[in-house]
């Protein structure tokens, strides 16, 4: 039997795949434990530059937290939120390869990534209000932070179903492609980001997250800027520009 969470590394790009297609890649206690273990590996891997998050198959990216596990008590809501928080706060850039429809907490999984690539012809919906559930505060904060209060109301309060074109228009998707172009576009984006200076990308990601949550810590910003200014990577970037070649960043 295959593991419900698969993880592979190709060069400096890691890919986390929810491998439970028959359950629409929903996240139960086993899947969240597996994701947490993968995040442990990622946080300890100094060579990794980019993480891609996706689901198995072509039908569903992720259907969110497993309702069966929630109803049985096997899954506590805090466990889902904890993993989403860790994903959202990874130092490296993250890219959601949204291979199909997105439901419930699957939307939060995608929003926990820095970038989202969607597929034409798919749809998304958060049905919490239709079930009588109140979406957790941490998740609501993420919707507002990433999409704004107006769009958050449409998705959560109105439980509006959206097609991929509308999801792209409101900013849920950064990129929208035909199904047959998904892999090529994701690989192109991941390799491009993996080739950037890691200290600079990590610094700017951290500060963007701070800004989205209300304010940038200027002391921390100054520290991050100094680390970049004094880095070998900055000198390599300047040298590569002068010599008209691709830079080879070390992350130092």
N, C-alpha and C positions, 0 to 999 in steps of 0.2 A: 504493500500500500504506500502510495506517495505521501510525502509530508504535506500538511495543509498550508505551510508557509515554506516557500522555496527561496533560496538566496544564492546568487552567483555573482562573481566579480570578474570583469573583463578589463584588464589594464587598470585604469583608475576609476572605472565606472561600476558601481554595484547595482544589482537589480533585485528587488524584493517582490515576489509574486504571491498573491493569495491564491492558493491552488485548491479551491473547493467549488468547482464550477457547478456541480449538481445542487449546491445550496446557494447559488448566486453569489458566491464568494463572500458570504456573510461572515462576521467576526464573532465567534464564540469564545469560550474560555481557552480552548486549545489554541485557536488561531492567535489570540492576543498574547498568550504566553510565548508562542513561537515568534511573533513580531518583536516582543520585548527582548528575546534572546538575540535576534538579529540586530536590533538597535545597540545591544551591548557590543557586538562585534564591530559595528560601524563606528561607534564612539572610540573604540580602541585602535582603529586602523588609521594611522597617520598618512598612509599613501592614497587613501580614497579621496576622490575629488568631487564626485557627483553620485547621487542616489536616484534611481528610477523606481517608482512604485506602480504596480499594475495588478491586474487580476487575470485569472486563467480564462481561456476561451474568447468568444467574441460577443457574447450576449450581455453580460453584466460585469461592470468594473468592480462594484462592491454594493451589497445591499445593507450595509451598516451592521450594527450589533445584532446578534442572533436573538430573535424573539423567543425561540424555544429555550435557549439558555437563560435569558432574562426571566421568563415565566417560571422556570424550574428552580431558579435561585443559583444555578451554576455560574452565572455571570453577574457580577455586580457592576452597576453603571460606572462606578469610579474606576474600574479596571480599563474600560474603554477610553474614558477621558484621559487617564494617565498615559496610555500609549500614544494617543493623538497629541498630547502635550509634548511628549518626548520627540515625536517626529517633527512637530512644528518648530522645535527649538534645536534641532541638529545644526551644527556649525556649518556643514557643507550645503551647497545648493541641492534642492530636491525637485524632482520632476514627476508629476503624475501622468502616466500613460493610461488615459481613460479609454479603455478598449470597448466599452459598451454602455449600457444604461447605468444610471447612478441613483440609488435610493437611500433614504434615511441618512444614517451616519456615514454612508459611503460618500456623501457630499462633504462631510466634515473631514474625512480621510483625504479627499482631493484638495480641500482648502488648507489642510495642514502642510501641503507641499508648496514650494515656492512658485512653481509653474505647472500649468495644466494643459495637456493636449487632448482635445476631444475629437470624436468621430461624427461626421455628418450622418443623420438618420437616427441617432440615439436620443434618449430623453432622460430627464431627471425629475425627482420629486422627493420632498421630505414629508411623509404622511403622519407625523406625530399628532397633529391636531385632529386628523381623521380617526386616530386610535384613542384619543383622549389623553395623550401624554404631553407633558411639558418638557420641551427639549432642555437639556442641562445647561446651566449658566455659562460654563466654560465654552461650550459649543456655540451658544448664542453670541458670546463675546467675539468668537472667531468669525462668525458670519458677518457681524457688524464691522469688525476690523478690516476684513478682506473685501467686502462688497458694499458696505454702507447700510444704514438703518432701513432705507426704503426698500432695497432689494431683500434684506433679511426679513422684512415684514411679508413680502410676497412669497418667499420660500417657506417661512415658518408659520406665520399667523394665517395666511391665506392657503397654505399648503398647495401652491400653484404648481401644476405640471408644466414643464417647459421642454421644448425641443432643443436640439443642440445649437441651432442658429440663434435662438433667443438667449440661451445660456452664454453664448459667445458675446452677444450684443451687450449683455449686462455686466460682462467682465468675469463671469465664472471661468470660462475658458480663455486662456491667453492665445491659443492657436486652435484652429478647427480645420480638419483635413478629411478627405475621403478615406474610407476604411483601408483601401489598398496602399495609401501613402503614410499610414500611421507609423509603422516601424522605421521607415526612412527618416521621417521628420523627427521622431524621438531620438534616434541615433545621432542625427545631425546636431540637434540641440545639446545633447549630453556630451558629445565629443568636443563641441565648441567650448562649453563651459569648463570641461576638464582641462582644456588647454590654457585657461586664464590663470592669473597669479592667485594662488589659493589664499594667501594672507589678505589680499585686497578684497576678494569675493566674500570671505568670511567676515571681515570687518564691516563691509557695507551691508551684508545681510543682517548682522546683529543690530546695526544702527537703524535700518529700515524697520525691523521688528519693533524696536523701541519707539520710533516715530509713530508707527501705526497704533501703538498702545498709549499714545498721549504726549510723550516728550522724550527727547534724546538726552541721555546723561552726558553732558559736555566733558566732564572729566574722563569718562570712559572713551568718548570719541577722540579726545586728544591723545590718549594712550594708544589707541588703535592706529591713529594716523602716524604717530611716531614710529610704531613698529613697522609700518609699511615703508615709511621714509628711510629707515635705517636698514632695510632688508636687502639681502643679496638679490632677491627677485626684482627689485626696482632697478638695480644696476644691470641685471640681465635684460630687463625690458628695454632699457635705454640702448644697450649694446645691440640688441636684435633689431631695433628700429634703425640705428645707424648703419648696420650691416645688411639691412634689407633681407632678414631671415626670420623664421619662426622662433620665438623665444622658447627656452626650456627651463621652466620654473621648478624650483626645488621646494618651495614652501618655507624657505628660511630667509 
